[in-house]
């Protein structure tokens, strides 16, 4: 029995290792590829819709215009990628790590991001529609000028994130933290003052934190 399992192991590994491969416009729709390896690969326009990619690693690859609609990216790592115009409609994102990746035009629609990290990522031109951010950490990421109106934020950390002129109109906040990652400075206070919270709803702790930073909370509802 052990010999049989051992002989199959390399085959299983080969079927999930797609590193350094030219896979432009490949069809991965609905496949199961746990712990898949996509390092240094050409994946421009590939279709991963409905695929189970749990625990997979995407690194240093061209993933422009890829389709991840309905895919399962639980415990997956996506770093130093070009994800320009990629689609994430109702994608399963749990403990997924995005870092140092290009997300211009990438669109997240109807997604619940759970314990997701977005580290050192430029999100200024990324689209988020009808999303719930649950335990998300925006660390060292740039959200300047973003409109995140009507979104829900639960246990989210904006640590060392650039938030100048961000709009949270009508958003919902529960235990959300804003911190520069260092001693509070006049520059950070000025940035907080540029954020629009009009019509937002937030818990008392989040409200107190932002009030202490002189944020304009005149049109906020406290729950």
Secondary structure, 3 states (H helix, E strand, C coil): CHHHHHHHHHHHHHCCECCCCECCCCECCCCECCCCEEECCECCCCECCCCECCCCEEECCECCCCECCCCECCCCEEECCECCCCEEECCEEECCEEECCECCCCEEECCEEECCEEECCECCCCEEECCEEECCEEECCECCCCECCCCEEECCEEECCECCCCECCCCEEECCEEECCCCCCHHHHHHHHCCECCCCEECHHHHHHHHCCCCCCCCCEEC
